């Protein structure tokens, strides 16, 4: 029979990689909890409108990368290409802004889908962890969000992360900037790529993200947003930079950073990290402030700020820099039945240790040599072996072997948990 392979741009996660993802995700979640964010789980499927209105018609995501299809009921649906717009749909639909203290502080984790060209660090199905802080316009809400992202990356052991920040200003700043860009690109646009021609009409800011080398050369001479900021936006950005300094969060201002999603205003940021071997996976996380997203989705005018990490990229840099070595899985007890007759008794001991003792227990189901069973116990990083033969069954006991010390003794089954508790308690001291 023909083998069926995974879909292009997707990847399976198994073995040590699963442990790596679990470790990274639980670190991210626990730090978000410390920052008083609460978990939310919006659906993977949304109406296409959530993203065309939310992320914006001029973004590459909406123009080219969405998995959009008609379902059997004729609804135009999209597999979410990001979380932020879907979370805002949830907030508006459930009027969460009206019944809760603001800001609403949410974190989330799960797969997202973008029809991009697969390459290093770029998948069509990948996982994001992120947060959104919705309903407060203070620059300190932006700062809290950036501090959370930075703390997560430091806690994972990444040193020398580059935080790039910029401001896109308020509506007035961006309107003036768009006009200036239109004027500048007017004389070049005929020689630029087809995408840029469309971007010029839809939103000239998007031209700044063009990846075509010849167009990038032209972009280098384009006006900078910093020259078009309103006084209020300038003042806000100064507050952001001052706060980053006080909080000892190193950053660089990148006045070319505009982000590819249309909902941003004021502060935007990206985290970059080059692994020690010099591999660059692109931004490992990014985000910013958004002023009008809630309105675009039919809600009141409440701003928000958030970021998302690409879990695949974070796991890749940790793996490259050998920062995952301490997360090997361990087993408390590996049970070794010496015969078919010992299987049932072994199962009883396993259930007792797991359900009453709370121990992590695995057992061998194969009729194999004792030496092989010890090898398996070693591979599973087991602390103890429990060996069960006919003698032990007759005496309601087991042989308990400390695999590090290589010492063993016979222990009555009703004393086994007590014995293990004593060992693990002394380990903790
Ligand atoms: P984004 O920059 O589109 O922002 O994606 C966030 C992160 O997802 C990127 O920095 C990158 O690490 C990862 N990522 C993006 N595309 C891929 C891909 N094809 N394969 C693997 N990883 C990828 C957002 O999604 C915004 N929703 C962030 C945000 C939240 N802004 C405000 N709140």
Boltz pocket constraint, residues with backbone or C-beta under 6 A from the ligand:
constraints:
  - pocket:
      binder: B
      contacts: [[A, 81], [A, 82], [A, 83], [A, 84], [A, 114], [A, 116], [A, 121], [A, 122], [A, 123], [A, 124], [A, 126], [A, 127], [A, 128], [A, 130], [A, 131], [A, 132], [A, 261], [A, 271], [A, 282], [A, 283], [A, 284], [A, 285], [A, 286], [A, 287], [A, 288], [A, 289], [A, 305], [A, 306], [A, 307], [A, 308], [A, 309], [A, 310], [A, 311], [A, 312], [A, 313]]
      max_distance: 6.0
